[in-house]
Amino acid sequence: MKRLRGVKTIICVINISLMKKALLISGLLAVSGVAAQAFEEPKTYPGASFQGISPNGNYLASSVFGTVVIYDLTTGVAHEYVGNEYGDPNYTEGLGNYLSNDGVVLGSTSSNSNASYWQNGEWLSLDTEGVVGVSNLANGITPDGARICGSLGIAPISVEHDQTMLSPVYWDRQADGTYGKYTALPYPTLDFTDRAPQYVTANWISDDGKTIGGQIVDCAGFVCVPIVYLQDEKGDWSYKILLKDLFYPEDVTIPPYPGDGPSYPSAESFMDEEEKAAYDKAYQDYVDSGYDWELYPNEADFLNEEHKAAFEAALAEKFAEWQAASDKFYEAYYQVIDNAPAFDFNDVRLSADGKTYYSNASVEDNSDPFAWPPASTYTPWLINIADDAVTTLDFGKSMRIASVPNDEVIFTFNGVGTLPMEGYVIKDGTCTDIQDWLGSFSPELKEWLDENMLHEIESYDWESGEFTSEDMFVTGMPIASADLNTVALWNDCPWGMDYAYGYVFNLSAYSGVKDVVSAGKNTVAFDANGNLTVDGELTALYLYDLSGRCVLSAQAPSGSVQCNLPSGVYIVKGCTATGSFSAKIAK
């Protein structure tokens, strides 16, 4: 990974320190007087391709070949909408954080991408009045469902004209529970080449709805520039182009685009009266023939040698002028794109607080000149929206961000189509294989993972012409709720006939989770008001969420300790004069 101006690169080797930490915590769970819960197996979903999860973990969505399935994990009900991959209906999910905590799911029910949302078993349309394009997208929604962001088609999809075809908007929920008219967001009307961008999108929205992330796709459709839309305290919106020094460098001047080709002179302008009359007669004969293409007259064929030479010289001059201008334009154009990160189209995420923009930059791997399509290596980029500071996560392998549950943990994977698809957990600069991280929650879960996610995979060796088999962990792309209590995985099922295969882990169900933690004469429990009650002689008390983040600390606690935390599973550590104890505790 090249080092860029203002870019901090973290280079790590994959290790199991995170797993060791979690195993250490799990190893401290042997406390007296509490029976362990029975092991609950993760749920498997053949054919499921989990692409989205609500922040509270109550809803999941799968999308495969025009079919969307919405899973309500609180009731166990799956709402399936079967599409026709060749026509309508055609169901797709939104392109961002498209599930709310109260069960609103964004997507489309048409191959023409109509901006729609699902709620209480029904697909409903968002306002798109006055829009002339055919691609209208509902992409991101706040956890409380109050605001939706998306993109509307303001011009028909076409490559014939330089025009912006998608623009960013949002919808607010009204008092009656429906969503009102869309509000247009401000956006740049020119790209870094001073042409109309193809698309300006709005994909992801922060928890408070005041920061929206999207992209500016340049006129040629090759460069995706990160952009955020910001709402101030007065309610006014502005936009900020991120990494502007990379995409709009001050030391590069891009000349005007010369067009797709030269504007050639007409051969008719070089004709004399006799030549013009002969051409007009030939053209009339073509019309009288019923437009027989074989009779179509070529203007240049009616020029004498002197006039044809002048015409061809004019053609050559116009082409030379255009070629020179084109060379200057593309020299500057490629100077920009060769030194800027290559983000994929619609590859946009925001942190819940709207302070960090996440994307993945690709570098083409040309080590195999015969590979088609050429392989690409991906590296996650974390962009601080306030000051444009960038951190790239380089762990010596290609990986892409799959989910950012909270500001402590990032889930990544090695990409669809990779054999095998593998998921990873990144925390505190450490990358851990997802199966090691999951297995740290209980010995029974680790055993289940070894039995169910380790497969014998057959592959073909093109050099030897033989089939080979190898045992591989096939975990896939991970997504998780904000508290990490619910983790979902999907992979492309290389061991069987399914296109996809999904898993759902309820981490709060695994061994060591207790309502009351007791160790000697010390007891810690959640009361009916959600506060911690402490009975005993503790010198200190600490509470951690499942990502390892300390969410509460108290010195010499006794009685009731105020604890304003959401429901879930936490790790409590109590310190005494002679030692300490730790255990998982459920609120």
KATAKA-V598692 format. One record per residue. N is the residue number from 1. PSI is psi in radians with two decimals (999 if undefined). Layout:
BEGIN
N|PSI  N|PSI
END
This chain:
BEGIN
1|2.17  2|2.60  3|2.23  4|2.74  5|2.18  6|0.18  7|2.21  8|2.24  9|2.22  10|2.06  11|2.09  12|2.80  13|2.55  14|2.24  15|3.14  16|0.48  17|-0.65  18|-0.70  19|-0.72  20|-0.68  21|-0.78  22|-0.65  23|-0.63  24|-0.77  25|-0.75  26|-0.60  27|-0.25  28|0.19  29|-0.03  30|1.57  31|2.71  32|2.61  33|0.10  34|2.25  35|2.46  36|2.59  37|2.68  38|2.57  39|2.28  40|2.07  41|2.50  42|2.65  43|2.41  44|2.55  45|1.52  46|2.32  47|-0.06  48|2.34  49|1.52  50|2.01  51|-0.33  52|2.67  53|2.49  54|2.66  55|-0.57  56|-0.02  57|0.18  58|-0.36  59|2.44  60|2.72  61|2.43  62|2.49  63|2.10  64|2.12  65|0.85  66|0.07  67|2.30  68|2.35  69|2.20  70|2.13  71|2.14  72|1.78  73|-0.28  74|-0.50  75|-0.29  76|0.12  77|2.36  78|2.15  79|1.93  80|2.30  81|1.80  82|2.17  83|2.98  84|1.97  85|-0.23  86|0.00  87|-2.58  88|2.57  89|2.70  90|1.90  91|2.30  92|2.77  93|2.93  94|2.97  95|0.06  96|-2.43  97|1.49  98|0.19  99|2.34  100|2.91  101|-0.41  102|0.34  103|0.39  104|2.28  105|2.21  106|2.60  107|-2.62  108|2.62  109|0.15  110|2.63  111|-0.29  112|0.15  113|1.23  114|2.42  115|1.92  116|2.89  117|2.63  118|2.36  119|2.28  120|0.74  121|0.19  122|2.40  123|2.27  124|2.72  125|2.49  126|2.76  127|2.20  128|0.48  129|2.29  130|-0.01  131|2.36  132|-0.28  133|3.09  134|-0.08  135|1.67  136|2.22  137|2.29  138|2.04  139|-0.81  140|2.57  141|2.51  142|2.71  143|-0.60  144|0.01  145|0.18  146|-0.48  147|2.45  148|2.40  149|2.72  150|-2.92  151|2.44  152|2.53  153|1.90  154|-0.03  155|2.64  156|2.53  157|2.09  158|2.58  159|0.12  160|-0.38  161|2.59  162|1.80  163|2.68  164|2.21  165|-0.36  166|2.42  167|2.69  168|2.48  169|3.04  170|2.80  171|2.45  172|2.51  173|2.40  174|3.06  175|-0.51  176|0.07  177|-0.18  178|2.97  179|2.37  180|-2.81  181|2.59  182|2.65  183|2.21  184|2.42  185|2.62  186|2.54  187|2.75  188|2.42  189|-0.09  190|2.53  191|-2.96  192|-0.14  193|0.16  194|0.53  195|2.92  196|2.22  197|2.63  198|-0.85  199|2.52  200|1.98  201|2.87  202|1.88  203|-0.63  204|2.52  205|2.48  206|2.92  207|-0.62  208|-0.04  209|0.10  210|-0.04  211|2.25  212|2.33  213|2.49  214|-2.76  215|2.66  216|2.04  217|2.13  218|2.98  219|-0.58  220|-0.22  221|0.26  222|-0.47  223|2.24  224|1.93  225|2.24  226|2.43  227|2.55  228|2.58  229|2.28  230|2.29  231|2.22  232|-3.08  233|-0.43  234|-0.13  235|0.01  236|2.54  237|2.54  238|2.96  239|2.72  240|2.17  241|2.11  242|2.66  243|0.69  244|-0.54  245|-0.34  246|-0.66  247|-0.39  248|1.03  249|2.40  250|-0.42  251|0.11  252|2.14  253|2.06  254|2.08  255|2.90  256|2.49  257|2.24  258|0.03  259|2.97  260|-0.23  261|2.92  262|2.71  263|1.73  264|2.59  265|2.78  266|2.45  267|-0.48  268|-0.54  269|-0.18  270|0.06  271|2.58  272|-3.10  273|-0.69  274|-0.76  275|-0.65  276|-0.71  277|-0.71  278|-0.71  279|-0.75  280|-0.68  281|-0.75  282|-0.63  283|-0.64  284|-0.67  285|-0.66  286|-0.75  287|-0.78  288|-0.43  289|-0.01  290|0.50  291|0.85  292|2.03  293|-0.51  294|-0.36  295|0.03  296|2.18  297|2.38  298|2.12  299|-0.71  300|-0.42  301|-0.22  302|0.07  303|2.48  304|3.05  305|-0.69  306|-0.80  307|-0.64  308|-0.68  309|-0.70  310|-0.71  311|-0.80  312|-0.60  313|-0.70  314|-0.69  315|-0.82  316|-0.65  317|-0.77  318|-0.71  319|-0.72  320|-0.70  321|-0.79  322|-0.73  323|-0.73  324|-0.77  325|-0.67  326|-0.73  327|-0.72  328|-0.71  329|-0.88  330|-0.46  331|-0.78  332|-0.67  333|-0.85  334|-0.40  335|-0.60  336|-0.94  337|-0.42  338|-0.32  339|0.12  340|2.68  341|2.51  342|1.59  343|2.47  344|2.70  345|2.30  346|0.32  347|1.45  348|2.34  349|2.69  350|2.65  351|2.78  352|-0.60  353|0.00  354|0.35  355|-0.30  356|2.40  357|2.26  358|2.43  359|3.14  360|2.21  361|2.40  362|2.57  363|2.21  364|2.31  365|1.92  366|0.35  367|-0.51  368|1.79  369|-0.24  370|-0.04  371|2.34  372|2.21  373|2.74  374|2.44  375|2.63  376|2.53  377|2.30  378|2.51  379|2.25  380|2.44  381|2.33  382|2.04  383|2.10  384|2.05  385|-0.55  386|-0.75  387|0.13  388|0.18  389|2.42  390|2.39  391|2.20  392|2.46  393|1.79  394|1.91  395|0.38  396|0.21  397|2.78  398|2.24  399|2.67  400|2.57  401|2.30  402|-0.60  403|2.50  404|1.46  405|-0.70  406|-3.08  407|0.10  408|-0.40  409|2.44  410|2.28  411|2.33  412|2.98  413|2.97  414|0.06  415|2.57  416|2.40  417|-0.14  418|2.43  419|1.99  420|2.77  421|2.24  422|2.48  423|2.68  424|2.74  425|2.21  426|2.18  427|2.35  428|0.70  429|0.20  430|2.41  431|2.22  432|2.38  433|2.43  434|-0.60  435|-0.55  436|-0.70  437|-0.80  438|-0.72  439|-0.33  440|-0.22  441|-0.42  442|2.59  443|-0.63  444|-0.67  445|-0.69  446|-0.75  447|-0.71  448|-0.75  449|-0.77  450|-0.59  451|-0.50  452|-0.31  453|0.04  454|2.05  455|2.63  456|1.99  457|2.27  458|2.34  459|2.83  460|2.24  461|1.90  462|-0.48  463|-0.77  464|-0.33  465|0.38  466|2.71  467|2.42  468|2.69  469|2.52  470|2.44  471|2.19  472|2.47  473|2.10  474|1.68  475|-0.94  476|-2.80  477|2.16  478|2.46  479|2.71  480|2.71  481|2.89  482|-0.59  483|0.04  484|0.17  485|-0.53  486|2.13  487|2.30  488|2.50  489|2.61  490|2.60  491|3.11  492|0.26  493|1.06  494|-0.13  495|-0.12  496|-2.87  497|-0.19  498|2.53  499|-0.59  500|2.82  501|2.26  502|2.72  503|2.54  504|2.21  505|2.16  506|1.60  507|-0.34  508|-0.19  509|-0.13  510|2.90  511|2.60  512|-0.06  513|2.23  514|2.71  515|-0.52  516|2.27  517|2.17  518|2.38  519|1.88  520|-2.19  521|0.11  522|2.37  523|2.37  524|2.31  525|2.77  526|2.38  527|-3.08  528|-0.41  529|0.04  530|0.11  531|2.78  532|2.39  533|2.33  534|2.21  535|2.04  536|-2.81  537|1.43  538|2.46  539|-0.45  540|2.69  541|2.33  542|2.49  543|2.27  544|2.55  545|3.11  546|-0.17  547|-0.03  548|0.13  549|2.28  550|2.09  551|-0.14  552|2.45  553|2.52  554|2.40  555|2.36  556|0.95  557|2.63  558|2.66  559|-2.34  560|2.29  561|2.04  562|2.34  563|1.60  564|1.35  565|2.65  566|2.84  567|2.59  568|-2.90  569|2.35  570|2.91  571|2.11  572|2.35  573|2.13  574|2.34  575|2.37  576|3.10  577|-0.37  578|-0.08  579|-2.64  580|2.86  581|2.69  582|2.63  583|2.76  584|2.49  585|2.43  586|2.38  587|999
END
